[in-house]
Amino acid sequence: MSNFVPVATLDDLDSLPEGEQLEGYLSAERGDPEPGENRGRAFWHGYRMRMMDWGVIPIDDTHRKLVRDWLARERSRRLKALSPKGGAKK
């Protein structure tokens, strides 16, 4: 798949436009061929994610770590959002 370097960190992921990632994901879902050099890294990342979701390509260790990091960040954000501001008052 392509010459792009897989996304490895949350900072790297956050730097990629979400809309382009979604376009790539949906492209793979439609069964489109692998994107070429006419597409950017964000599109390729989305395409690659869908191919891993389908089991067409194996999930590599880099992606496993990225997903674990993303889930940990989301859990933390959600827990903070649920916790009362300034602590409990009696």
N, C-alpha and C positions, 0 to 999 in steps of 0.2 A: 504493500500500500504506500504510495507516494513517497516523497522525500522529506516530508515534514517530521519534526521531532515531536514525539508524543508529549502531551501536557503532563507535567509532573508535580506542579505545586499549585496551591490555591491562588497565590499571586498571579501566576501564569494564567490560570483559568479565568480569574477575574479580569484580566487584561483583554480577553477575547470577547467580541460582541456576541451577546446572547442570541440575537436575531439570526446571525449567520450560523451559529451552532445549531439552532433549531432548523434552519433551512437544510443543512447537511443531514441532520437526523431524519427529516421527512423525505429527503431525496433517497436515502438508503431504504427507508420504509416503502417507498414506491417501487423499489427494485432498480433504480437508476445505476448505471455503471460507476465505478470508483471515480471520484473527481480528479481532474487533471490539474495542470499548472494554472488553469484559468480561474481556479478557486483558491481562496485563502486558507490559512491554517485553522481559523474558527470553523469554517464549513467542513473541512476535513476532519476536525475533532468530532463534530456532531455526527458526521457520517460513520466514523470509526466507532463511536459509542453505540450507535444502533446496530452495527454489525456484530459488536460484542454482545449486545443484549439478545440478539437472535442466535448467537452461538456460531455464526459464520466464521468468525475469527476468534482465537482464544483470548481470554482476558489476561493481560500481562501483569507482572508484579507492579509496574509503575502505575498502571490504572487502578489496581486494587488499593494501593496506598493513597492515591488521589481521592478515591471514593471514601475510604475510611476517614481521611482528613476532612472532607466535605461534610460527611455525616456528623462528625464530632463538632464541627463549627455550627452546623444547623441545630444540633441538640442544645448546645450552649446558648445560642441566640434565643431559642424557644423557651428555655428555662428562665432566662433573664426576663423575657417578655411576660412570663407567667408570675414571676415573683413580685410581691407588693413593693412599691417604691418606698424606700426609707425604712423598711422593716415593719414588723407587726406592732400595732399599738394596742394598749390595754385600756 
